[in-house]
Amino acid sequence: MSDSSTQRVICRASSVVMPKGGDRNLTPPPPKPCVTILIHGVNDLAGVYASIESGLCAGLNERMDLAGSDSGSATPGKLVPASYTLPTGTGAERNPDAVYYRRAVTDADAGGTARSVVIPFYWGFREEEVHINKTAPHGEWLDRDGNRLDKAGTKEGGFFANATTTVPDMWGDGFSGKLFGIIPMRWFSPTPSHPLFRAAGRRYMVLAAMRLAMLIKIIRKRYPDDAINIVGHSQGNLINLLAQAFLAEKKDPLRPPDLAGEEEPVRPADCMVMLNPPYSLHEPGPERMQQFGDQQTTQARIKTLKGVVEFIAAQAVDTPALPSVSISGCTGYGAIGGARWTGGSGSKATIDGNEAVFDERDNRGCTYLYFTPQDQTVGLGNVQGIGWQGVADTVNGQAARSVLGPRFHQRVFTLRRRDGEREKVGARALVDRYPLLLAGERTWEDTGLSWFDRNAARGEFKAGQTVQLHGAPLPAPVEVNFANGGNVTQGNTPADAEATQSGVYQVKTQYDPIDASIVLANGGWRPDDRSLSRIGMMSKQDAYRYGHSLADVTRAYNEGKAAEDHAHVFSALDFEEGVVQITRGETPYEARLRLQNQTLADQEALSFHSGIPANPLHSQRVLAYDLAVGAGGCVDDVEFYAYLCRVADWRLDWKRTRGDYQPGDNSAGNHPTDAVLDFYLEEASANRELIDNTSLYRSSTVVEYDGRGNAATLGGGVLPQIVQDAKFPSLIDSQTRSQRRENSPKSQGSA
């Protein structure tokens, strides 16, 4: 811990002040074992964060022997997940993006006070204010290309179609919306909730990576020995790769260009766990049809991944040594585990009521890949990422897995059953070979996908294709379950998860309020569908205010209502004296609620892209044991922890003075405390500038334009200048197919 953090709050209590009442004794909790930053993917309000955090806290309690006694009494060090505002009941909030999937830093999921190691990171895209369509008939806001935005003009994680398979592509233009530059890709939209419209340039992902790198720097400055884990899902993994590459630079990318001199690279995350990354080592043909000669080569893809994995491995530390922070090895305050956690061999955990003995692992310097052969998103033909098939021994004739070194590990999460048994994660030996496809098996069998989706839209494993797994056995191997409360089906028929010989099944779920809003803006509202009509009453005076035509009555009905409550009037009949009976179509708001409550036949099938993080048991029995532990001072420091969570959430604004603060989501509960504001005011100038410019980018500030239509000032939707000027850090290797063909120099370290 640096000299700037000699004092910190680690626990609080209150008592009634009474004469001669005596002292109020506090039992300080043991230090937390680590800090874990979660980073979500595209088209995502981080709906899986609650599942990851709850599973992670439960798993670390098991691993570190913090859960408490068999009698139910909790230890002071027991980890307790924070609460999230999840859609429950009808999910009828009018502005769902501003309400759902919000985390309370101090409130526990089951009531009381949270005690967590998680810092949730949020990022996304903001459209320029002048290009936001706020007057669409359905009431949803749209960007210039017709993509749905929230009522802040943003899209959390950016658009689905803007996901990339490489890091350099995050500097490029957005999804073109065209195949061969001609055929509209929206004709092939996989589902109504994932439309394939053209999308804005992807540099907002570079901003996210800079912010993540900054967050790690802020932690390292105050708590240099903390064990920092990054758990990324989907595109969040590529943003993390770029963030680690920024940390490796001797010239801080956040420092002004005219500031001379170099500095030592900042130590990266101690461990990164990649869940279902779309990062691809191949050169998929369908992707080539979209990018042509700009597609990145296999050589560059492997070299970039290798560079970041090696950087993390090379910077691994052994301070504190794990046995030294066990109860038996620690003198006085400082043990991070319970009495049965040894920090080495012979550690014990109570799992499902049974005592398990395991050898503790020091995961500092490690990279873990969790991949899913049933991932229908990363398995798309134009992706074919490592989150679907793992890292093979060789790719296109080039060594792949072996060059990543001994600290690279990969585990498979699969539904496939063989010889009547399901694969259990953590049941295999440390190193083992897994066949992705055996004779007689088909890649996408029993998934419920259409012929086109199985045979044209997605990649295929080759018969006999294998991948080498490398992951230590776990104390309680876990059977993969992607159902997670959804409806297990075969087609539109309810089924049992064991119904197929392959073990693969389909799961359908209802839309959450945000996905339903996307569908609503993508043709889901049917204003002229009489089968959805409703009957109501209006006073004759109001109904015929502008005349007796249906257009006049429609105008009168909609007057004074928000667009989401507008409807088309089909008929108007004089019902009784002074009253008119109207028959009208559904409103957009009613359509959204209808979409959230569809019957099984109309529900959307899961792609299993979020199957790993959506099930808390996966985090509890696997992820919790693969994380690096050692120290977690930054999440023990109550006010500093709250500050870090705020820095990590781009949705929340900052002001230098307390008086004029306005929270970004207009929620009074998100005002920063004085202590949090003090940390912000004391922050390094380069970091504070990035924090401020992120808020400006997300704001509704109208940008001024020059005579050529280019932005002349910063504001809502215009990225900070440091992002616009950013070059590839040296660990990011870039070579396009055109450069390879022409034998031209690769563009390592430049954009």
N, C-alpha and C positions, 0 to 999 in steps of 0.2 A: 504494500500500500504506500503511495507517495505521501510526501509531507503535507500535501494539500488536504488530506483526508484523515487527520489525526483524531478527529472526533466524528462520531456518527450515531444515529439512533438505530438500535437493533431491536428494541421492544418497548412497549408502552403499557401503562396501566393507570387507572384512576381510583380514587378513594374519597370518601366523605371526610372532610377535615373536622376532627373533633379534638377537644382539649385532652391532652394526654392519651390520644388515640393510638399512639405507637406508629411504627414505620409500616409502610406498604411494601412488602417483600416481593421481588420479581425473580422469576426463574428464567434466566436468559436462554433462548433456544441455541442450539449448536449452530455453527456456521453452515450456510447452505453449501452444497457440494459443487455447484457449477452454475453457469448461466447459459440459457438456450434461447437463441433468436430464431423465431419462425418467420419464413418468408413465402408468401403465396404466389400463385401463378396468374395467368391471364384470365380475364373475364371472371373475376373472383373477388368476393368480399371476404375471403378467408373464412368461409363457413366451417372449415374443418378444424380451425384453431381450438375450439372448445373441446373437440374430441381428442386432439393431440395432447392438449394441456392436462386434461383429466387423466388420460392414460399414462402420461409421462410422470405426473406426480405420484400416482399409485405405484408405478413401476420403480421409481427411485426410492419410494418408501420401502418397498420389498428389498431392493438391491442393497440399500444402505442401512437396513434394519432400523427404520424410523417409524414403522407403522404403529407401534405400541404393543401392549401386552394382549394375551389371549382374552383377558377379562374385558377388553374393550377400552381401557384407559389409553389415551394418546400420549406420546412423548412430546416434549416441547419442540422438537425438531421436525415433527411430522409435516410434510408438504401438503398444502391444500390448494387446489386450483381456483383461479379467479372465475367470476361469473361472466357470462356473455348473454346479451339480449338475443335469444333465438326465437324464430317464429313458432308460436304455439297457438293452440286453439284455431281461430279462423284466420289468423295472419292478416287482419283487416286494416292495419295501419295505412293511412293515406299516403305517407311518404316513406316507404319501407326502407330505402337506402339509408336514410338518416336515423333509423331506429334499430334495425336488426344487425346482428353480428358485431355489436359494440362491446368492448371489454371494460369491466370495472376493475381498476388496478388493485383496489384494497378489499373489495367485497368477494366473499367466497361463494362458490357455486351452490353450496348447501347451507348458506347463511353463515354469519360470523365473519371472521377476517381471513382473507387469503394469505397463504404463505407459499409462494411459487418461485420457480427459477426461470420462468418464461418471459421473454420480451417479444411481443408480437409486432412484426414489421409490416407496414402497409404502404402501397405505392400505386400509381396509376397514371392516367392520361387526362389532360384538361383541354377542351376545345376552346378556341378563341371566342370571346364573347360575341363578336359580330357575326360569327358563323353558326351560332346555336339557333336551331329552329325551336321556338317555344310556343308555336301556334298550331302544331299538328292537331287534327280533329280528335285524336285519341287522348290528347292531354300529356303524352310523354314528350320529353325533350329529345331532340335528335342532333347529331353532329352534321357537318356539311355533306356527308356521304350517306346519311340515313340510318346510322347506327344509334341505338338508344343510349342516352346519357341519364345520369341522375339529376336531381333538381339543383345540384351545385355545378352542373356543367361538366361533370367528370365521369370517368369510367374506371372503376377500381380494377387494377391489373391490365388496363387496356383491353383491346378487343380480341376475341378468340382467334380470329384469322391472322393476327399479328404475331403469334408465337413464332419463335425461330428455332432452327436446329443448330445454329452456331452463334458464337459471341459477336464476330464482326458484323453479322446481319443486323444487330441492334443499332448500328450506325446508319442503316439503309432506309430506303423508302418503305412505306407501309405496304400491306397486302394490296395487290393491284386490282383484285376482284375479277381478273380475267385469266383464262387458260389460253396459252399461245398468244396472249395479248388481244384475243378476240372474243372468246366464248365466256359469257358471264358465269362465274363460279357459283353465284347464288342459286343457279339451277340445280346444283349438286349439294346444296346446304344439307348437312347431316341431320339436323333437327331444327324445328322452329326456334328453339332457344339458342341456337348457335348459327345465326345467319352469316353468310359469306359476302358482305358488302366490302367495297373498297375501304381502306383504313388509312389513318394519318401515319406520318413517318414515325419510326420506332425509337427515336432518341430519348423519349421519356424513360426508357429502360436504362439508359446511361445515367440519367439523373438518379434513378432508384439505386443503381450500383454505387454512385458517389455517396449517396446518403448512407447506405449500409456500411461502406468503408469508413465514413466519418463516425458512425455510431461505434464501431470497433475501436477507432482511435480514441474516442472520448473515454471508453471503458479502460483501455490500456494505460492511458495517462494517469488515471486515478487508482486503478487496481491492475497493475501490470501482470500479476501472477494468476489472475482469474482464468479458470478453464472455460473458454468460450466455445460453444457449439453452435453451428448453423444448421438448421433443419429446413431444407428447401423442398417445395413441392412444385413440379412442373417447371414453368418458365422461371420461377424463383431461383432455381438452381443455376441457370445461366447468368442471372443477375448477380448471384453470389460468386460465381467464377470470376466475373469481371471485377467485383468488389475486392476479392483477394488479390487480383492482378494489380489493382490500383495501390494496394497496401505495399506491394513489392517494389514500387517505384522509389528511386532516391529523390526525385523531385515530386513533392506532394502535388497532385493535380488540383487541389483546392487552393494552392498558393497562387497569387497573381503572377502572370508570365514575366513581368519585369523585375521580380524579386530574385536576385541571383543566389547561387549557392545550392548545395545539396544537403540532404539529411539522411539519417539511417532509415531504411524501410521499417515500417511498423510491423510487429509480429502479427501474423494472420490469426484466423480462428484456429483453435486447437484441434477441432474435429468438425468435419462436415458430413452430413448425411443427406444423400440425394434421393428423393422419393419421386419416381416416375418422370425423370427429366426427358424432355424432347430432344436433348442434345444427341446428335447423330454422328457416327464416324463414317457412315456411308455417303454416297453421292446418289441419292434416290432419283430414279428417272422422272417421276411425276414432279419432283421439286425442280429438276432441270428445265421442265417445260414452262415453269413459272419464272425462273431466274436466268435461263439461258447461260451465257458465259460467265455470269457473276456468281455462279454456285461455288461454294468453298470446296477445296479438295480434301480427300481423306487425310493426306499428309499433314495439312494445316490443322485439321480437326484433332487428330491424335496429339500433335505437338502442343496445342493449347491446353488440352486436358492434362497431359503429362506435366507441363510446366507448373500448373496450379497445384496439382496433387503433390509434386515434388517440393514445391515451396512450403506447403503445409507440413510435409514430413520432415523437411530439413530444419524447420523452426521449432520442432517439438522440444518441450522442456520436461524436466523430471523434478521440478520444484513446485510445490512440495512433493516429496516422495509419498506415495499413498499410505504405506504403513506408518509414516510419521504423523498422519492426521487421523489415525484410528485411536480408539480409546486406550488401547494397550500401549500405543507408541507415542502418545501425546501427554505432555506434562501440563496440567492446568487446562484452561479454556482453549478450544481449537479443534477438537475432534469433529469430523463431519458426518460420522456414522454412529450407529448404535453399538451395543456391546458385542454383538456377534459379527460385526463387519471388521475384517482384519486388514483390509487394504491389500491383501495378497491371497495366498492359498488358504483354503479352509474357511472362507467366509460362509455365513449361513443366512438363509432367508426363509420366512414363512410364506408359502405360496399355496393358496387354496386350502389352508389349514394344515399343510404338511411342511416339515422342515426339509429344505433343499440345501445341499452343500455345493459350493462352486468356487472356482478360482477367480478372484478379481482380476480384471484386465486394465492396464493403463492405455486408454485409447487416444491419448494426446498424440497428435501427428497423423491420425488416421482419417481416411476417407471411406465412407460406406455408400454403396449403391444398392437401393431396393428396387427391383424391377418386376414387372407383371406381364407374363405372356398373354394375358387376356385384356390388356390395356388397349381399348379400341381407338383411343386418341393418339397415343404415341406410336401405335401400330399402323397409323394411316400411311398410305403409299408414299406420300410426299414428306414423311417424317422418318419412320423406321428408326426411332431413337433407342438409346441404351436403356431407357426406362421401360422398354418393351422386351428387348432381347438380351440385355446385359452387354458386357464388353467381351467380345470374342478374342480368341488367341491371336488371330490375324484378321484384318479387314482389307479387302482389295490387295492382298499380297503383302501387306505391311504389318509388322508386329504391333499389337495393340495392348492386350492385357499385361503382358510381361514387362512392357516399358513403364508401366505405372508404378512398379515397385511393390515391395512386400507389405506396405501399409495401406494398400488399396484392397478393399474387401467388397464382395457383392453377395447379396442374398436374393433368392427367388421367392416371390409370393404368388402362388398359383392355385387355381381351383382344380386343376387337372388331377384326376384320380387314376392310379395305376395299380394293377393287381388288387383292386378292391380297396386300396388305401389312399388316403389323401396325403399330400406332401405336408410335413410339419416344418415350420421355420425353426432352425436351431437344433434339429435332430441329427443332422449329418455331421460327419467329421469336419475338422477345421478346413481341409481342402478336399473337394469332391467334384466330380463331373456330373452335370445335369443335362439329360437329353431334352431339348426343346420340342422335338417331334420324332416319335417312333413310327415304324412301319404300321400302316393302317390308321394312323391318326390324321386329323386335318386341323390346320391352324385355328380356324374360327368355328369349329363344330359346336353345336348346341348353344351358340350365343344368341340366337334369334335374329341375327342380321339377315338382311335381304341378299339375294344372289349378287346384286351389283356391289353391295357393301362388302361382301365376303371376297369376291373374286376380282373386282376392279378398283375399289377404293382403298384397299388395305394391302399391307405387305404380307408375305408368306414365308414361313420357315421352310427350310429345305429338309427333306427326309434325312434323318441321322444327324442333324445339326445339334451341336452340344455347346455348353458354356461351362467354364470352370468356376464353381462357387468357392468362396474363400471367406468363411465366417465362423467364429468360434461357436462351439455348442452352447446352448442356453440352458439355464436351470430348469425351465419349464417350456419345452418346445410347444409352439402354438399352431393350431390348425387355422388356415386362412379362412376368413368369412367376410364376403363382400355384400351380404344381404343387408345386414345392419338395420333391421327394421323395415326394409322395403318388401315389396310383394314378389316372391320368387315365382317365376312363370316359365312356361314354354309357349312362346307365342303370346296369345291373350288368355291362356288357360292357367289357373293357379296350379302350381306343382310343388313337389318336395325337392329340397336341395340335393337329395340323393337319387333323383329320378333318372338321370342319364348315366350311361356307362362311363362317359368321359369324366363325369363329375362337374362339368361346366354347366352353369345355369344362367338364366336371364333374370334381372331384377328391375321391376318398374316402380317408380315413385311419383308422387304428385309434385308439381312445380312448387318451389318456394316463392314468396312474393316477388323477389327480384327477377327470377327466371320467368315467372308469369308476366311480368311487366315487359320483358324483352319479347316474348311471344305476342303480347298484346300489340306492341309496336310493329310487329312483323306479320300482320294479317290476322292476329288472333281475335280482334274485335270484329263482330259481325253485326253492324248496326241495322242492316236491312233484312236480317234473318227473322222472319215472322214466327218461326218455331220457338224463338227465344223471347217472344213478346210478353209484355206485362200490361196489366190493366190498372188504371188509376183514375182519380177524380180531380177536376179543377173547377173553380168557380167560373161561371159563364163570363163574368166580367174579365177575369184574367185570361181565360182561354181565347176569347175573341177580341182581345185588346187591339190587335193589328188587322183583324179581318177574319173571315170564316174559312179560308183555304187551309189545307193541311200545312203548307209552308208557313202561313201566319200563325197557326196554332203551335207548330214546332218552335218558331221563334219565341213565342210567348212562354212556352214550357221551359226553354233553355235560358231565358233571360235571367241574369244575375247568378247563374250557376257556373262553377268551374268546368273546364272542358271535360274533365273526367266524369262529370255528371250529366253531360249532354246526351240526348236521345232523339231519334227520328220518330215522329208521330205518324202512325199508320192510319188511324181513324179517330174521329171526334164525333160523339153522338150526344144529343141533348138527353140527359138521363132523367132529371126531374127539375122542378123549378129552380133556376139559378145554378144548376150543377151540370157539368159536361163530363161524360165518361170518355177517357182517351185510351187508346191502345197504342203502345209505343215499343220501340226496340230496346235492347239492352244498352246501358251506358258503358263507357270504357271501364269504370270502376267495377261494375257488376260483371263485366267480362273477365276482369282479372281474378275476381273471386271464383268465377266459374272455372277458370283454368287451374286454379289452385285446388279444385275439388273434383277433378275429372274421374270418370269410372276407369276401371282397370284397362279396358280396351283402348282408351285414349291416352293413357299415361305414357310418359317417355321412359324408355329403357336406359339404365345407367350404362355408361361406357367403361366403368371400372377404372377410369383414370384417377379417381380419388378413393379407390377401394382401400388402399393401405391406410392413409391418414384418417379416413372417416370412421374406422373401427377403433375405439379406444384400446381394445385388447392388444392390437398390434403394437401400439406405442408402449403399453404397459409391460409386455412380455418380451419385446424385441428391442425397440428403440431405446428404452430406458437403460438397457444393458450395453448398448453400443456407444453411448455418449461418453465423452471425456469428463472425469471428475477430478477434483483437487482443491479448488477454491471457488467461491462465488460471492466475493465481497461486495460487488456492485449491486447485487440483488438483495443483500442483507442491509444495505444502507438505504433506509426507507425513503427519504426524500430524493436521494440520487436515483434510486430505482424508478420512482415516479417520473423523474425528469427524463430518464432514458426511454421510458415507454412513450413519453410525449414526443421526443425527438424522432422516434421510430414511426410515429403515426402522422403521415403527411396531411391528414384530414383536419388537424387541429392547428389553429393559428397562434401567433405570438405577437406581443407588443412589448416595447421597451418600458413603457409606463403602465402601471396597474390600472389607472383610471379609465383609459379608453379601450381596454381589451374587449375584443369581440370574438367569441369562439367560432371556428370555421363551420361547425354544423349547427350553430344557433341553439346549442343545448347548454343551459346554465350550469349543469352538472359537470361540464368539461372545462370550467375555468381552472387555470393553474393556481396552485397555492403560492404563497409568497416565497416559500423555500424553493420551489421549482423555478419561479421567475428569477430568483437570485442566481441559481446555477446557469440559467440562460444568459443573464447579464454578465456573468463572469467567464463565459465561454470564449475560446480563442476566436479572434476576429474572422478568420477564414471560415471556421465552422459556423459562426453566427450568421455570416453573410449567406452561406448556403441554406441555412434554416430559413432566413428571411426571404430569400429568392424562391425557395420552394413554396412558401406561403403566397408569395406574389404570383407565381405561376398558377397556383390553384385558385386564385381570387377571381372576382368578377370585374377587376380593374380593366377598363376599356383601353386597348392598345391604340396608339397613334400610328398612322401609316404615311410613308413618303409618297411621292408622285408616281412611283412605279408599283405601288401596292405592297411594298415590303414593310414589315413592322419596324418602326423607328424608335419605339420605346418598349420596355418590358411591361408585362402585365399578364392578365389571365390568358392562359394558353400559349404564351411565348416562353420558351425554355430559357433558363439563366444563361448568360453569355459563356460562362465557364463550361457549360454542357455543349453549347453550340460549337465551341472551339476545341473540344476534347479530341485527343488522338488516342490511337490504340496504345495501351501500356505494353511494355516490352514482352510480357509473358503471353500476350495474345498474338498468335501467329495467323496471318491472313494470306491465303493464296487462292485465287479464283481459277476456274478451269481455263479461262482465257489466258491468264498469266502462265499457267503450266504449259499450255499449247504453244505459246509464243516464246517460252523460255525467258520471260521478263522477270525482273526482281520481285520477290514477294514484298508485301507491304506490312512487315512486322513493325509494330510500334508507331504506325501512322494511319490516319483515316483516309 
